[in-house]
Amino acid sequence: MTLVASTWSEDAWVNLRFNGMNPFALCGGRPIYPSRLFEDIETACRLIPNEEGVLLLTCNGRYEFSVALLAAWRSGRQIVLPPNLHAISLQRIRDQHIVAAELTDGFLADKSTNAKADSGEYELRFEANTIAVTLYTSGSTGQPKPVRKTIGNLFSEAETLKSSLALPEGPLLASVPTYHLYGLTFSIILPWVLGIPMVDECPLHADEVSEAITTNKARILVTVPVHLRALLVQQISCSNLSVISSADRLDEEVAKRWYAQCGRDIIEIYGSSETGIIAQRQQIANPLWRPFSGVNIEQNHDGLLRVASPFIHEDEGAMFQTQDLMTVGDGGFQLLGRSDSIVKIAGRRISLLIVEEALKRCSGVVDAAVAAVPVQGHIRNMAIWAAVATDEAEGISVRNIRAHLASELDNIKHPRRIVIVRSLPREENGKLRQERLMSLFRKES
């Protein structure tokens, strides 16, 4: 399978060519070939109602998601992807858009087919400047925001990844959902461009990931830091995998443990829904971030990162202003966290990331998140609160955690309040919305 399109202009086209002998996807280890794919695209086109409105895609399975996406593009229909599958989020989209149809898992009711490998060549052709999707940001720091992407935005991004990352040939498995840009780009578009099969399943738990790797003989794992921590805890062998991590900060301690246990450096991707990919790094080799080809960055007067790239839709302007603090280094840059992660307490600037990282280094802690909360005091007007998920077998207590922090942080950086929970209520992409974090403290009141 090859993609023919590497430069973009207003009249550019994306040509997708599939070799009929190569599996398009794997489902439970069983191959699905392009002949089956094109049969299902025709079926999906007939299922799409000929009436006003957008198509809401909520498929978790990557194969049905791919069929729905390609059928919608072929039919010239507008697609909306939700920030998550929560009922309130889906209803908000229905309130904001006229939804002609919702395509979810199982919309291809008849999956029986005799389509096998063949020597045929299968092709699809799309205008690069056509709107591919309207998706929503995760809303981790506020309400989800709609972001538009053209087909050209998505495929130029995937082409850049193909030329920048030394990825092996073989199935790609992802533990991130399809409807976030990270999942869309890395687990849907990238396999098409690389000419490798995607794994249909979306495993989230460590044992499920391990089983899916074995069943599908996966060579690439696309995941998030919280899932990597879980894999390390269970000591699952991933020595034959190339691992890509994004959507949240990967702690240095996790990167080092992964390298020691699996013998490979994790490929980290920095980006956002608005910008697409911005930079990459492999912490063990070099802690600095290196921008991808075609991506231009600069630092504004407040120390915040600004980005221009071909992966950003024109709606966002010529230069997109992030809220991420940075410093420029020799051959790259360092990220210092979001501007709202730096708070002033008793006249001192405190990084919440430093507090969070110290908590995660505590023996028995598997995940942690912190927040700065307004308080009334003679010295402090802000206090740090922390929610910590622990390994139940360790029997860790708040006293243990405070003893650990005493050797790592100044007293002013210590959380005034610590709650221990079984797990943090992260989204499928590993992010934790502020409102869900604060709800943990209300439960403990």
Salt bridges, closest charged atoms under 4 A:
ASP40 OD2 - ARG36 NE 2.56
GLU42 OE2 - ARG74 NH1 3.10
GLU64 OE1 - LYS111 NZ 3.62
GLU102 OE2 - ARG94 NE 2.70
GLU123 OE1 - ARG17 NE 3.46
ASP248 OD2 - ARG426 NH1 3.47
ASP251 OD2 - ARG229 NH2 3.14
ASP251 OD2 - LYS360 NZ 3.32
GLU252 OE2 - LYS256 NZ 3.00
GLU253 OE1 - ARG229 NH2 3.08
GLU253 OE2 - ARG257 NH1 2.92
GLU268 OE2 - ARG281 NE 3.21
GLU274 OE2 - LYS145 NZ 3.74
GLU298 OE2 - ARG306 NE 2.75
ASP302 OD2 - HIS301 NE2 3.36
ASP315 OD2 - ARG148 NE 2.87
ASP315 OD1 - HIS313 ND1 3.30
GLU316 OE1 - LYS145 NZ 3.20
ASP340 OD1 - ARG338 NE 3.38
GLU356 OE2 - LYS360 NZ 3.42
GLU357 OE2 - ARG249 NE 2.66
ASP367 OD2 - ARG426 NE 2.72
GLU392 OE2 - ARG422 NE 3.16
GLU408 OE1 - ARG361 NH2 2.68
GLU408 OE2 - HIS404 NE2 3.62
ASP410 OD2 - ARG348 NH2 3.19
GLU427 OE1 - HIS86 NE2 3.96
GLU427 OE2 - ARG436 NH1 3.38
GLU435 OE1 - ARG433 NH2 3.83
